[in-house]
Amino acid sequence: MRRAIAIVGPTAAGKGELGREVARRLGRAVFVCDSVKVFRGLDIGSGKPSAEVRAAIPHHLVDLVDPDADFSAGDYARAAWSTLTEVPGVFVGGTGFYLRATAWTQSAPSLPGDGRETAHADAPPGDALRIEFEASWRAREAAEAGVIWRALERVDAHTAAGIHPANLARCLRALWLCERHGAPISAIRAIDPPTPRLSLLLVVLDPGPDRLAERIERRVDAMLAAGWRREVEMLRAAGYHAGHKAMQSLGYRQMLELVEGRADLASVRAEIIAATRRYARRQRTYFRHQFPGATVHTIATPSACPWDAIEAFAGDAGDELAGDEGVP
């Protein structure tokens, strides 16, 4: 099995700097693993590395799509595997479900013996059938809020229970898969659960909740000082709005409230800090439970980085992170 190193952890933990140092020492690129950094133009609020940083160390899987595009964990996994065939790298970021989608196989295309055509089952968002399906359901949602999630609940209550009704992108994808498979996607995954396709060494940088809370507040203030409001104003002027998935990202949806005059700076700042703390708690939980079988080193500070383990793991992997073999 192919090997990969990942430097992960909650937002504001400092994993970006540590990840770049690991990549530099190993002579590898950085594979950015972040659901906001994939969008062009969402720079300050996502903590995207500067042009100077990216010039010093190659960064991949960043600035992949415009802010009005739909982009899923499956899209990220496909892009990541394509990049893995070209260059060796170190995954760095806090979007755990992107890393999991890359490291584990997807479920089988259909229930055994159902005879259903599944060529479009996991089609990308640009597929014509999927575009038509999603446009139809979005029109229904516009007329009656919550109709997509309720439809998903009727056909697959188990999957619906794990998705917030406001997350239309995930609800639509799950509903699409149920429709194309002719069965609840949870039933298919139960028959053929995801299996590992990467052997992972995870370094989880977690300063702890108190220290992290301080870092989050400083990070939000630094972003505001760097011109985050102006960035969102420019995005809004370019036609991107709350109906686009990117603009619903943590921080950006609150900044839209400010830019569009529905909230003041003090309340927006407070809400971003509170929402980021909640998100960080979910990240900490995710990295503890969602990577069974991985070799995990949890550290509180970058100075505790397990360099010997990383270098041994990378040395044993040899050149297997580049080349065609093993691409799904």
N, C-alpha and C positions, 0 to 999 in steps of 0.2 A: 504494500500500500504506500502511496505517495506520502511524504511528510511535509508538514508546514508549521512554521512558528507564528504565533499570534501574540501581540502585546495588546491587552484589552483592559477594560475596567470602566467605572462610572465616569460620567462627564466631569470635566475639570480636574481629574486626578493627576494629569501630567503625563499621560501615556503617549501623547504625540512626540514629545521630546525624547522620551525613553525609546520609543519605537524607532525613531530616526537614528539614535545612537546604536541600537542593535543592528539595524540595516547597514549602517556605515561600517561597523566592525566586521560584519560578515561579508561585506562587499555586495550587498543586495539592494534591490529597490524597495520602496514602501508601497504596499498594497492597501490603500485607504479603505477602511471598512466603516462607512458612515452614511446613513440614509439621507442626510441633508447635503453633504459635500458632493454628492453625485449631480446636484443641480447647478448649472451655470448661473452666476450672478448672486448666489446666496453665499457670500464670502465671509463677511464680518461676523454675522450671527451664527455661523457654523464653525467658526474658528479655523477656517481653511488656511493651510500653510501659504505663506507669501511666495511670490514669484522667485525671490532670492533663495528661500529654503528649497523650493522645488528645483531650482537650477543646480543646487549643490548636491542633492540626492534625488534621483528620479522618483516621482510619485505617480502611481497608476490608479485607475478606478475613481477618478475625481473629474468633475466637469463633464459628465457623460451625456446629460440631456438638458433641455431647456426647462424652465420652471412650470410650463403648462403641460409637460409630459407626465404620463403615468409611469411609475417605475416600481417594480416589485422585487422581493427577495429572490425570486426565480430569475429575473432579469440580471440582478447582481451576480448570482451564481454563474450564469452563462458567461457574463463578461469576465468574471474572475478566472474561470477555467480557460477561457481564451487567452488571458494574460499569462496564466501559469505555463502555457505551452511555449511562450516566447522568452520569458525572463524569470529568474528566481527572485523571490521577494519575501517580505515579512508583512503579515497582516497587522494593521494598526488601527484601532478604533473602538467604538463603544456600541455599535449596532450588532448585538449578539445574534439576532435572527438572520442577518445577512451572512455572518460567518457560519452559522449552523446550516443554512441552505447550501452553502458551498461545500461544507465538509461531509454532509450526509446525502444519500441518494433521495430522489423523490419516489413517491409511491408508484406502483405499477399502473399502466394506462387504463386498465379496465378490470372489472370483476371477471374471474375466470368463467369462460364459456358464455358471456352475455352477448357476444356477436355484434356489439355496437361498433360503428366506425369511430375511431378515436384520433384520427390524424390531426384534428384541431384541438384536442383536449387540453393540452397545456400550451396552446399557441401564444405567442407574444402579443402585447397590446395592439400591435399594428396589423394583426390578422383581420381580414375583412369580416369574417363571421363574428369574431369577438367584438369588433367595432360596432357592428349592427346590434348585437346582443346588449352591449353596455349602453349604447345610445338609447335604446328602447327603455331600459330600466331606469336610466337617469331622468328620462322624461317623466316616467311614473313617479320617481322620487321628488321631482320638482313640484308635481301636482299634489303629492301626499307624502310628507316627510316620514321616514321610517319604513316605507313600504318594502325597500330592498332587504333590510334586516329581517322583517317579519316573513318575507318569502323564504329567506334562507332558514329561518327557524322552523318553518313548516316542513321543509324537505330534509333538514339536518340540524336538529336541535343541539346536538353535541358540539358541532363546529360553531354554530351561532353563539353559544354560550361563551366562547372564548374570544369573541370579536365585539368591540364596542359598536353600537348602532350608528355612530357618527363616522366610523371609519369605512366610508363607502368603497374605497379601493379594495380593501380586504374582503368586505362583504360581497362585492361584485365578483371578485375572482373565485371565491368559494362557491357562489351560486352558479357561476359559469362552469366550474368543474363538476358540480352535481348534475347540471343539465347535460353536459357532454358525456358523462359516464353513465347517466341514467340511474344513478344510485348516490346515496350520501357519501361524500368524500371521506367522512370519518370511518365508514364501513370499509372502504378500499384501503385506507391507511392501517386499519386494524388487521386486515388480511396480509398486507405487505408493508410492514412498518419501515420507515427509513433506516438505512444501514450506513455505516461510515464508509467514506471513500477517501478520506484524508486521515492520516495519523497526526494528531495535533499535540504540540507542546504549547500550552497557554501560560503566559505570565500575566496574572491579574494584579494590576496596580490599584490598590484600595487603601487610601489613607485613613479610612474610618469616617463615620458620619459627622462628627464634630469638626474635624479638620476639613472635610470635604465641603461642609456648609460654608466655611470661611472662604475657601477657594472659589466656590460658585459665586458668592457675592462679589468678590474681587473681579472675577472673569466677566460677569455681566456689566459691571461698571467700566471695565476696560473696553468692552465692545461698544458701549454707549459713547464713550469718549472717542473711540476710533471712527465714529460716523455711521453707526448702525441705522439711526433714524434716516439719514440721507440715503443710505443704500435701499431701504424699504420704499422711500419716496420715489426713487428712480425705477424700482421694480414695478411699483404701482403705475407710474407714468408710462411704462412700457406695455401696460395692459394686463399685468399679472395681478390676480385678485384672490379673495378668499375661496373662490370656487376651484382653485388649482391646488392640487395636493401639496406641492412644495410650500405654498404660502400658508398652509395649515401646520407647518413644522413648529416644533417648540421654539418659542421666542418670536418667530415671524408672525404667527397669528395674533400675538399680543401687540406687537409693534404695528400691525395693520390697524388695530383699534386706535392707537395714538395718531398715526398718519391720517386716518380718515375722520379724526375729530370726535371719537366716541369715548376717549379716556385721556387722562393727563399722564405726564411722564412719571410722576411719583407712583401712581397706582399701577402703571404698566411695569415699571421696574420691580415693584414688590411682587406682582403676579408672576413675572418671569422667574424671579429667584425662587418663589414657592413652588412653581411648576417644575423647575429644574431639579430642586431637591427631591420632589416626588419621583421624577424620572430616574434620578440617580439611585434611589432605593430599589426601584424595579430592576435596574441594571445589575445592581449588586446581587439580587436574588437570582436573576437569570444566569449569571456566570457561575453561580454556585451549583445550579441544578440541571442545566441544559446541555452539558457536554460530557456525558458519561463515556468513560474509556479514554478520555484525553489525559495527558500528563499535565497537572496543574500546579503551578507555583504561585501562591498568593503572597504579595509583598506590600508593605505599607509605604515604602519610599523607594525611589529609583536606586539609591545606594545599596539596597538589598537585592538588586537584580542577580539572579542565579546564572552568572556568566559561564561557569564551568558546565552546567547542565545544558545551556543553550548551545555552546560550542560543540559539546559532545553530540548532541542531537543533530546539529547541522552537519557535523563531520560524518556521522553515520549515514545521513541522507545522501551525501555525495551530490551528484548532478541530477538526481531524479526529479527535481522540481522544474526542470526544463525539458522540452521534447514532447513528442506526441503521445507517448504511451500513457494509458490510463484516463484519457479524456473521455467523459461520458457522452 
